[in-house]
Amino acid sequence: MVDGTSLPTHPCDPKAPEISANLPAMIGSVHDEAAMPAGEKMDEVELQRRVRD
């Protein structure tokens, strides 16, 4: 979240400061983080089926 302090501008803003030019960025998503209830067990066959689906 751009807050003007910790993140002064949007990371993809073409006007980002020069100091940011060679910094790596880690981008990800937690969209399906809770898709499988904690503690649920599954075997390899079930895992492959879910990934394929």
C-alpha distance matrix in Angstrom:
0.0 3.8 6.0 9.1 10.3 8.9 7.0 9.2 9.1 8.1 9.8 12.5 13.2 17.0 16.9 14.9 16.9 20.0 19.2 16.5 19.2 20.5 17.7 17.5 14.4 14.4 13.3 14.3 14.4 15.7 17.2 20.7 20.1 22.3 24.8 27.5 28.4 28.4 31.9 33.1 35.6 36.3 38.6 38.2 39.7 37.3 34.3 35.6 36.3 32.7 31.2 33.8 33.2
3.8 0.0 3.8 5.9 7.9 7.6 5.0 5.9 5.8 6.1 8.7 11.4 11.1 14.7 14.0 12.2 14.1 17.5 17.0 14.7 17.6 19.4 17.0 17.6 15.0 15.9 15.2 16.9 17.5 19.2 20.6 24.2 23.7 26.0 28.4 31.2 32.1 32.1 35.6 36.7 39.2 39.8 42.0 41.4 43.0 40.7 37.6 38.7 39.5 36.0 34.3 36.7 36.2
6.0 3.8 0.0 3.8 5.5 6.4 5.6 6.0 7.9 9.4 12.0 14.8 14.2 17.5 16.1 14.2 15.4 18.9 18.1 16.4 19.7 21.5 19.0 19.9 17.7 18.6 18.3 19.8 20.3 21.5 23.1 26.5 25.7 27.8 30.5 33.0 33.6 33.4 36.8 38.3 40.9 41.8 44.2 43.8 45.5 43.1 40.0 41.4 42.2 38.7 37.1 39.7 39.2
9.1 5.9 3.8 0.0 3.8 6.5 5.7 3.8 6.6 9.5 12.0 14.7 13.3 16.1 14.0 12.2 12.8 16.5 15.9 14.9 18.2 20.4 18.4 20.0 18.3 19.9 20.0 22.1 23.0 24.5 26.3 29.7 28.9 31.2 33.8 36.4 37.1 36.7 40.1 41.6 44.0 44.9 47.1 46.5 48.3 46.1 42.9 44.1 45.0 41.6 39.9 42.4 42.0
10.3 7.9 5.5 3.8 0.0 3.8 5.4 5.1 8.8 11.6 13.1 16.4 15.5 18.1 16.0 13.5 13.3 16.5 15.1 14.4 18.1 19.7 17.4 19.1 17.8 19.3 20.0 22.1 23.3 24.7 26.9 30.0 28.8 31.1 34.0 36.2 36.7 36.0 39.2 40.9 43.3 44.4 46.5 46.0 48.0 45.9 42.7 44.1 45.2 41.8 40.1 42.8 42.6
8.9 7.6 6.4 6.5 3.8 0.0 3.8 6.1 9.1 11.0 11.6 15.3 15.2 18.0 16.5 13.5 13.4 16.2 14.2 13.0 16.7 17.7 14.9 16.2 14.7 15.9 16.9 19.0 20.4 21.7 24.2 27.2 25.8 28.3 31.1 33.2 33.8 32.9 36.0 37.8 40.0 41.0 43.1 42.5 44.7 42.7 39.3 40.8 42.1 38.7 37.0 39.8 39.8
7.0 5.0 5.6 5.7 5.4 3.8 0.0 3.8 5.7 7.2 8.1 11.6 11.6 14.5 13.4 10.5 11.3 14.3 13.0 11.1 14.5 16.0 13.4 14.6 12.8 14.3 14.9 17.2 18.7 20.5 22.6 25.9 24.9 27.6 30.1 32.5 33.4 32.9 36.1 37.6 39.7 40.4 42.4 41.6 43.6 41.6 38.2 39.4 40.6 37.3 35.3 37.9 37.9
9.2 5.9 6.0 3.8 5.1 6.1 3.8 0.0 3.8 7.1 8.9 11.7 10.5 13.0 11.1 8.8 9.4 13.0 12.4 11.2 14.4 16.7 14.8 16.6 15.3 17.3 17.7 20.3 21.7 23.7 25.6 29.0 28.3 30.9 33.4 35.9 36.9 36.5 39.8 41.1 43.3 44.0 45.9 45.0 46.9 44.9 41.6 42.5 43.6 40.4 38.3 40.7 40.6
9.1 5.8 7.9 6.6 8.8 9.1 5.7 3.8 0.0 3.8 6.2 8.4 6.8 9.7 8.4 6.6 8.7 12.2 12.5 10.6 13.1 15.8 14.3 15.8 14.1 16.4 16.2 18.9 20.3 22.7 24.2 27.8 27.5 30.3 32.4 35.1 36.5 36.4 39.7 40.7 42.8 43.2 45.0 43.9 45.5 43.6 40.3 41.0 42.0 38.8 36.6 38.8 38.6
8.1 6.1 9.4 9.5 11.6 11.0 7.2 7.1 3.8 0.0 3.8 5.5 5.2 8.9 9.1 7.6 10.6 13.6 14.1 11.2 13.2 15.4 13.9 14.5 12.3 14.1 13.3 15.9 17.2 19.9 21.1 24.7 24.8 27.7 29.5 32.3 33.9 34.1 37.4 38.2 40.2 40.3 42.1 40.9 42.4 40.4 37.2 37.7 38.6 35.4 33.2 35.2 35.1
9.8 8.7 12.0 12.0 13.1 11.6 8.1 8.9 6.2 3.8 0.0 3.8 5.6 8.5 9.5 7.0 9.8 12.0 12.1 8.7 10.2 12.0 10.4 10.8 8.7 11.0 10.8 13.9 16.0 19.0 20.5 23.9 23.9 27.1 28.7 31.4 33.2 33.2 36.3 37.0 38.7 38.7 40.2 38.8 40.4 38.7 35.3 35.7 36.9 33.9 31.4 33.5 33.7
12.5 11.4 14.8 14.7 16.4 15.3 11.6 11.7 8.4 5.5 3.8 0.0 3.8 6.2 8.6 7.5 11.0 12.6 13.7 10.4 10.7 12.8 12.2 12.3 10.5 12.7 11.9 14.9 16.9 20.2 21.2 24.5 25.1 28.3 29.6 32.4 34.5 34.8 37.9 38.3 39.9 39.5 40.9 39.2 40.5 39.0 35.6 35.7 36.7 33.9 31.3 32.9 33.1
13.2 11.1 14.2 13.3 15.5 15.2 11.6 10.5 6.8 5.2 5.6 3.8 0.0 3.8 5.3 5.5 9.3 11.6 13.3 10.7 11.2 14.2 14.0 15.0 13.6 16.1 15.4 18.4 20.1 23.3 24.2 27.7 28.2 31.3 32.7 35.6 37.6 37.9 41.1 41.6 43.3 43.1 44.5 43.0 44.2 42.6 39.3 39.3 40.3 37.4 34.9 36.5 36.5
17.0 14.7 17.5 16.1 18.1 18.0 14.5 13.0 9.7 8.9 8.5 6.2 3.8 0.0 3.8 5.5 8.8 10.1 12.8 10.7 10.2 13.5 14.3 15.7 15.1 18.1 17.8 20.9 23.0 26.4 27.2 30.6 31.3 34.5 35.7 38.5 40.7 41.0 44.1 44.5 46.0 45.5 46.8 45.0 46.2 44.8 41.5 41.2 42.3 39.6 36.9 38.3 38.5
16.9 14.0 16.1 14.0 16.0 16.5 13.4 11.1 8.4 9.1 9.5 8.6 5.3 3.8 0.0 3.8 6.4 8.6 11.4 10.2 10.5 14.2 14.9 17.0 16.6 19.8 19.8 23.1 25.1 28.2 29.3 32.8 33.1 36.3 37.8 40.6 42.5 42.6 45.7 46.4 48.1 47.9 49.2 47.6 49.0 47.5 44.1 44.1 45.3 42.4 39.8 41.4 41.6
14.9 12.2 14.2 12.2 13.5 13.5 10.5 8.8 6.6 7.6 7.0 7.5 5.5 5.5 3.8 0.0 3.8 6.5 8.3 6.7 7.9 11.4 11.5 13.8 13.5 16.8 17.3 20.7 23.0 26.0 27.5 30.9 30.9 34.1 35.8 38.4 40.2 40.0 43.0 43.9 45.6 45.5 46.8 45.3 46.9 45.5 42.0 42.2 43.5 40.7 38.0 39.9 40.2
16.9 14.1 15.4 12.8 13.3 13.4 11.3 9.4 8.7 10.6 9.8 11.0 9.3 8.8 6.4 3.8 0.0 3.8 5.4 5.7 7.4 10.7 11.1 14.2 14.7 18.2 19.4 22.9 25.4 28.3 30.2 33.4 33.1 36.3 38.2 40.6 42.2 41.8 44.7 45.8 47.4 47.5 48.7 47.2 49.1 47.7 44.2 44.5 46.0 43.2 40.5 42.5 43.1
20.0 17.5 18.9 16.5 16.5 16.2 14.3 13.0 12.2 13.6 12.0 12.6 11.6 10.1 8.6 6.5 3.8 0.0 3.8 5.3 5.3 8.5 10.1 13.5 14.9 18.7 20.3 24.0 26.9 29.9 31.9 34.9 34.6 38.0 39.8 42.0 43.8 43.2 45.9 47.0 48.3 48.2 49.2 47.5 49.4 48.3 44.7 44.8 46.6 44.0 41.1 43.0 43.8
19.2 17.0 18.1 15.9 15.1 14.2 13.0 12.4 12.5 14.1 12.1 13.7 13.3 12.8 11.4 8.3 5.4 3.8 0.0 3.8 5.6 7.4 8.0 11.7 13.5 17.1 19.2 22.9 25.9 28.7 31.0 33.9 33.1 36.5 38.5 40.5 42.1 41.2 43.8 45.1 46.4 46.5 47.5 45.9 48.1 47.0 43.3 43.7 45.7 43.0 40.2 42.4 43.3
16.5 14.7 16.4 14.9 14.4 13.0 11.1 11.2 10.6 11.2 8.7 10.4 10.7 10.7 10.2 6.7 5.7 5.3 3.8 0.0 3.8 5.8 5.5 8.8 10.0 13.6 15.5 19.2 22.2 25.1 27.4 30.3 29.7 33.1 35.0 37.0 38.7 38.0 40.7 41.8 43.1 43.1 44.2 42.6 44.7 43.5 39.9 40.2 42.0 39.4 36.5 38.7 39.6
19.2 17.6 19.7 18.2 18.1 16.7 14.5 14.4 13.1 13.2 10.2 10.7 11.2 10.2 10.5 7.9 7.4 5.3 5.6 3.8 0.0 3.8 5.9 8.8 10.7 14.4 16.3 20.0 23.2 26.5 28.5 31.3 31.0 34.6 36.1 38.1 40.2 39.6 42.1 43.0 44.1 43.8 44.6 42.6 44.6 43.7 40.0 40.0 41.9 39.5 36.4 38.3 39.4
20.5 19.4 21.5 20.4 19.7 17.7 16.0 16.7 15.8 15.4 12.0 12.8 14.2 13.5 14.2 11.4 10.7 8.5 7.4 5.8 3.8 0.0 3.8 6.4 9.4 13.0 15.4 19.1 22.6 25.8 28.1 30.5 30.0 33.6 35.1 36.9 38.9 38.1 40.4 41.3 42.1 41.8 42.4 40.4 42.5 41.9 38.1 38.1 40.3 38.0 34.9 36.8 38.2
17.7 17.0 19.0 18.4 17.4 14.9 13.4 14.8 14.3 13.9 10.4 12.2 14.0 14.3 14.9 11.5 11.1 10.1 8.0 5.5 5.9 3.8 0.0 3.8 6.5 10.0 12.8 16.4 19.8 22.7 25.3 27.7 26.9 30.5 32.2 33.9 35.7 34.8 37.1 38.2 39.2 39.1 39.9 38.2 40.4 39.5 35.8 36.1 38.2 35.8 32.9 35.1 36.4
17.5 17.6 19.9 20.0 19.1 16.2 14.6 16.6 15.8 14.5 10.8 12.3 15.0 15.7 17.0 13.8 14.2 13.5 11.7 8.8 8.8 6.4 3.8 0.0 3.8 6.8 9.8 13.3 16.9 19.9 22.4 24.5 23.8 27.5 29.0 30.6 32.6 31.7 34.0 34.9 35.7 35.5 36.2 34.4 36.6 35.8 32.1 32.3 34.5 32.1 29.2 31.4 32.8
14.4 15.0 17.7 18.3 17.8 14.7 12.8 15.3 14.1 12.3 8.7 10.5 13.6 15.1 16.6 13.5 14.7 14.9 13.5 10.0 10.7 9.4 6.5 3.8 0.0 3.8 6.3 9.9 13.4 16.4 18.9 21.2 20.6 24.3 25.8 27.6 29.6 29.0 31.5 32.3 33.4 33.3 34.3 32.6 34.7 33.6 29.9 30.3 32.2 29.6 26.8 29.2 30.2
14.4 15.9 18.6 19.9 19.3 15.9 14.3 17.3 16.4 14.1 11.0 12.7 16.1 18.1 19.8 16.8 18.2 18.7 17.1 13.6 14.4 13.0 10.0 6.8 3.8 0.0 3.8 6.7 10.3 13.1 15.8 17.8 17.1 20.7 22.3 23.9 25.9 25.3 27.8 28.6 29.7 29.5 30.6 29.1 31.3 30.0 26.4 27.0 28.9 26.2 23.5 26.1 27.1
13.3 15.2 18.3 20.0 20.0 16.9 14.9 17.7 16.2 13.3 10.8 11.9 15.4 17.8 19.8 17.3 19.4 20.3 19.2 15.5 16.3 15.4 12.8 9.8 6.3 3.8 0.0 3.8 7.2 10.5 12.7 15.1 14.9 18.6 19.8 21.9 24.2 24.1 26.8 27.2 28.5 28.2 29.5 28.1 29.8 28.3 24.8 25.3 26.8 23.9 21.4 23.8 24.4
14.3 16.9 19.8 22.1 22.1 19.0 17.2 20.3 18.9 15.9 13.9 14.9 18.4 20.9 23.1 20.7 22.9 24.0 22.9 19.2 20.0 19.1 16.4 13.3 9.9 6.7 3.8 0.0 3.7 7.0 9.2 11.3 11.2 14.9 16.1 18.2 20.5 20.6 23.4 23.7 25.1 24.8 26.3 25.1 26.7 25.0 21.5 22.3 23.6 20.6 18.3 20.9 21.3
14.4 17.5 20.3 23.0 23.3 20.4 18.7 21.7 20.3 17.2 16.0 16.9 20.1 23.0 25.1 23.0 25.4 26.9 25.9 22.2 23.2 22.6 19.8 16.9 13.4 10.3 7.2 3.7 0.0 3.8 5.5 8.1 8.4 11.9 12.9 15.5 17.8 18.4 21.4 21.5 23.3 23.2 25.0 24.2 25.5 23.3 20.2 21.2 22.0 18.7 16.9 19.6 19.4
15.7 19.2 21.5 24.5 24.7 21.7 20.5 23.7 22.7 19.9 19.0 20.2 23.3 26.4 28.2 26.0 28.3 29.9 28.7 25.1 26.5 25.8 22.7 19.9 16.4 13.1 10.5 7.0 3.8 0.0 3.8 5.6 4.9 8.2 9.9 12.4 14.3 14.9 18.2 18.4 20.6 20.8 23.1 22.8 24.2 21.6 18.7 20.4 21.0 17.4 16.3 19.4 18.8
17.2 20.6 23.1 26.3 26.9 24.2 22.6 25.6 24.2 21.1 20.5 21.2 24.2 27.2 29.3 27.5 30.2 31.9 31.0 27.4 28.5 28.1 25.3 22.4 18.9 15.8 12.7 9.2 5.5 3.8 0.0 3.8 5.7 8.0 8.6 11.9 14.2 15.7 19.0 18.5 20.8 20.7 23.1 22.8 23.6 20.8 18.3 19.6 19.6 15.9 15.1 17.7 16.6
20.7 24.2 26.5 29.7 30.0 27.2 25.9 29.0 27.8 24.7 23.9 24.5 27.7 30.6 32.8 30.9 33.4 34.9 33.9 30.3 31.3 30.5 27.7 24.5 21.2 17.8 15.1 11.3 8.1 5.6 3.8 0.0 3.8 5.6 5.1 8.3 11.0 12.8 15.8 15.0 17.1 17.0 19.5 19.3 20.1 17.2 14.8 16.5 16.3 12.6 12.3 15.2 14.0
20.1 23.7 25.7 28.9 28.8 25.8 24.9 28.3 27.5 24.8 23.9 25.1 28.2 31.3 33.1 30.9 33.1 34.6 33.1 29.7 31.0 30.0 26.9 23.8 20.6 17.1 14.9 11.2 8.4 4.9 5.7 3.8 0.0 3.8 5.7 7.6 9.4 10.2 13.5 13.5 15.9 16.5 19.1 19.4 20.7 17.9 15.3 17.6 18.0 14.4 14.2 17.5 16.8
22.3 26.0 27.8 31.2 31.1 28.3 27.6 30.9 30.3 27.7 27.1 28.3 31.3 34.5 36.3 34.1 36.3 38.0 36.5 33.1 34.6 33.6 30.5 27.5 24.3 20.7 18.6 14.9 11.9 8.2 8.0 5.6 3.8 0.0 3.8 5.5 6.4 8.0 11.5 11.4 14.4 15.4 18.6 19.5 20.6 17.4 15.5 18.2 18.0 14.4 15.2 18.4 17.1
24.8 28.4 30.5 33.8 34.0 31.1 30.1 33.4 32.4 29.5 28.7 29.6 32.7 35.7 37.8 35.8 38.2 39.8 38.5 35.0 36.1 35.1 32.2 29.0 25.8 22.3 19.8 16.1 12.9 9.9 8.6 5.1 5.7 3.8 0.0 3.8 6.5 9.2 12.0 10.7 13.3 13.5 16.5 17.3 17.8 14.4 12.8 15.3 14.7 11.0 12.2 15.1 13.6
27.5 31.2 33.0 36.4 36.2 33.2 32.5 35.9 35.1 32.3 31.4 32.4 35.6 38.5 40.6 38.4 40.6 42.0 40.5 37.0 38.1 36.9 33.9 30.6 27.6 23.9 21.9 18.2 15.5 12.4 11.9 8.3 7.6 5.5 3.8 0.0 3.8 6.4 8.5 6.9 9.5 10.2 13.5 14.8 15.7 12.3 11.0 14.1 13.8 10.5 12.2 15.4 14.3
28.4 32.1 33.6 37.1 36.7 33.8 33.4 36.9 36.5 33.9 33.2 34.5 37.6 40.7 42.5 40.2 42.2 43.8 42.1 38.7 40.2 38.9 35.7 32.6 29.6 25.9 24.2 20.5 17.8 14.3 14.2 11.0 9.4 6.4 6.5 3.8 0.0 3.8 6.3 5.7 9.3 11.3 14.9 17.0 18.0 14.6 13.8 17.3 16.9 13.9 15.9 19.0 17.8
28.4 32.1 33.4 36.7 36.0 32.9 32.9 36.5 36.4 34.1 33.2 34.8 37.9 41.0 42.6 40.0 41.8 43.2 41.2 38.0 39.6 38.1 34.8 31.7 29.0 25.3 24.1 20.6 18.4 14.9 15.7 12.8 10.2 8.0 9.2 6.4 3.8 0.0 3.8 5.6 8.9 11.6 15.0 17.2 18.9 16.0 14.8 18.5 18.8 16.0 17.5 21.0 20.4
31.9 35.6 36.8 40.1 39.2 36.0 36.1 39.8 39.7 37.4 36.3 37.9 41.1 44.1 45.7 43.0 44.7 45.9 43.8 40.7 42.1 40.4 37.1 34.0 31.5 27.8 26.8 23.4 21.4 18.2 19.0 15.8 13.5 11.5 12.0 8.5 6.3 3.8 0.0 3.8 6.3 9.7 13.0 15.6 17.6 15.0 14.3 18.1 18.6 16.5 18.2 21.6 21.3
33.1 36.7 38.3 41.6 40.9 37.8 37.6 41.1 40.7 38.2 37.0 38.3 41.6 44.5 46.4 43.9 45.8 47.0 45.1 41.8 43.0 41.3 38.2 34.9 32.3 28.6 27.2 23.7 21.5 18.4 18.5 15.0 13.5 11.4 10.7 6.9 5.7 5.6 3.8 0.0 3.8 6.7 10.3 13.2 14.5 11.6 11.5 15.3 15.4 13.4 15.6 18.7 18.2
35.6 39.2 40.9 44.0 43.3 40.0 39.7 43.3 42.8 40.2 38.7 39.9 43.3 46.0 48.1 45.6 47.4 48.3 46.4 43.1 44.1 42.1 39.2 35.7 33.4 29.7 28.5 25.1 23.3 20.6 20.8 17.1 15.9 14.4 13.3 9.5 9.3 8.9 6.3 3.8 0.0 3.8 7.0 10.2 11.8 9.6 9.8 13.5 14.0 12.9 15.1 17.8 18.0
36.3 39.8 41.8 44.9 44.4 41.0 40.4 44.0 43.2 40.3 38.7 39.5 43.1 45.5 47.9 45.5 47.5 48.2 46.5 43.1 43.8 41.8 39.1 35.5 33.3 29.5 28.2 24.8 23.2 20.8 20.7 17.0 16.5 15.4 13.5 10.2 11.3 11.6 9.7 6.7 3.8 0.0 3.8 6.8 8.0 5.9 6.5 10.0 10.6 10.1 12.3 14.7 15.2
38.6 42.0 44.2 47.1 46.5 43.1 42.4 45.9 45.0 42.1 40.2 40.9 44.5 46.8 49.2 46.8 48.7 49.2 47.5 44.2 44.6 42.4 39.9 36.2 34.3 30.6 29.5 26.3 25.0 23.1 23.1 19.5 19.1 18.6 16.5 13.5 14.9 15.0 13.0 10.3 7.0 3.8 0.0 3.8 5.5 5.4 6.3 8.8 10.1 10.9 12.4 14.3 15.6
38.2 41.4 43.8 46.5 46.0 42.5 41.6 45.0 43.9 40.9 38.8 39.2 43.0 45.0 47.6 45.3 47.2 47.5 45.9 42.6 42.6 40.4 38.2 34.4 32.6 29.1 28.1 25.1 24.2 22.8 22.8 19.3 19.4 19.5 17.3 14.8 17.0 17.2 15.6 13.2 10.2 6.8 3.8 0.0 3.8 5.5 5.0 6.1 8.6 9.9 10.5 12.1 14.2
39.7 43.0 45.5 48.3 48.0 44.7 43.6 46.9 45.5 42.4 40.4 40.5 44.2 46.2 49.0 46.9 49.1 49.4 48.1 44.7 44.6 42.5 40.4 36.6 34.7 31.3 29.8 26.7 25.5 24.2 23.6 20.1 20.7 20.6 17.8 15.7 18.0 18.9 17.6 14.5 11.8 8.0 5.5 3.8 0.0 3.8 5.5 5.2 6.2 8.8 10.0 10.5 12.3
37.3 40.7 43.1 46.1 45.9 42.7 41.6 44.9 43.6 40.4 38.7 39.0 42.6 44.8 47.5 45.5 47.7 48.3 47.0 43.5 43.7 41.9 39.5 35.8 33.6 30.0 28.3 25.0 23.3 21.6 20.8 17.2 17.9 17.4 14.4 12.3 14.6 16.0 15.0 11.6 9.6 5.9 5.4 5.5 3.8 0.0 3.8 5.4 5.0 6.2 8.6 9.8 10.5
34.3 37.6 40.0 42.9 42.7 39.3 38.2 41.6 40.3 37.2 35.3 35.6 39.3 41.5 44.1 42.0 44.2 44.7 43.3 39.9 40.0 38.1 35.8 32.1 29.9 26.4 24.8 21.5 20.2 18.7 18.3 14.8 15.3 15.5 12.8 11.0 13.8 14.8 14.3 11.5 9.8 6.5 6.3 5.0 5.5 3.8 0.0 3.8 5.4 5.3 6.2 8.6 10.0
35.6 38.7 41.4 44.1 44.1 40.8 39.4 42.5 41.0 37.7 35.7 35.7 39.3 41.2 44.1 42.2 44.5 44.8 43.7 40.2 40.0 38.1 36.1 32.3 30.3 27.0 25.3 22.3 21.2 20.4 19.6 16.5 17.6 18.2 15.3 14.1 17.3 18.5 18.1 15.3 13.5 10.0 8.8 6.1 5.2 5.4 3.8 0.0 3.8 5.5 5.1 6.0 8.5
36.3 39.5 42.2 45.0 45.2 42.1 40.6 43.6 42.0 38.6 36.9 36.7 40.3 42.3 45.3 43.5 46.0 46.6 45.7 42.0 41.9 40.3 38.2 34.5 32.2 28.9 26.8 23.6 22.0 21.0 19.6 16.3 18.0 18.0 14.7 13.8 16.9 18.8 18.6 15.4 14.0 10.6 10.1 8.6 6.2 5.0 5.4 3.8 0.0 3.8 5.5 5.1 6.1
32.7 36.0 38.7 41.6 41.8 38.7 37.3 40.4 38.8 35.4 33.9 33.9 37.4 39.6 42.4 40.7 43.2 44.0 43.0 39.4 39.5 38.0 35.8 32.1 29.6 26.2 23.9 20.6 18.7 17.4 15.9 12.6 14.4 14.4 11.0 10.5 13.9 16.0 16.5 13.4 12.9 10.1 10.9 9.9 8.8 6.2 5.3 5.5 3.8 0.0 3.8 5.5 5.1
31.2 34.3 37.1 39.9 40.1 37.0 35.3 38.3 36.6 33.2 31.4 31.3 34.9 36.9 39.8 38.0 40.5 41.1 40.2 36.5 36.4 34.9 32.9 29.2 26.8 23.5 21.4 18.3 16.9 16.3 15.1 12.3 14.2 15.2 12.2 12.2 15.9 17.5 18.2 15.6 15.1 12.3 12.4 10.5 10.0 8.6 6.2 5.1 5.5 3.8 0.0 3.8 5.5
33.8 36.7 39.7 42.4 42.8 39.8 37.9 40.7 38.8 35.2 33.5 32.9 36.5 38.3 41.4 39.9 42.5 43.0 42.4 38.7 38.3 36.8 35.1 31.4 29.2 26.1 23.8 20.9 19.6 19.4 17.7 15.2 17.5 18.4 15.1 15.4 19.0 21.0 21.6 18.7 17.8 14.7 14.3 12.1 10.5 9.8 8.6 6.0 5.1 5.5 3.8 0.0 3.8
33.2 36.2 39.2 42.0 42.6 39.8 37.9 40.6 38.6 35.1 33.7 33.1 36.5 38.5 41.6 40.2 43.1 43.8 43.3 39.6 39.4 38.2 36.4 32.8 30.2 27.1 24.4 21.3 19.4 18.8 16.6 14.0 16.8 17.1 13.6 14.3 17.8 20.4 21.3 18.2 18.0 15.2 15.6 14.2 12.3 10.5 10.0 8.5 6.1 5.1 5.5 3.8 0.0
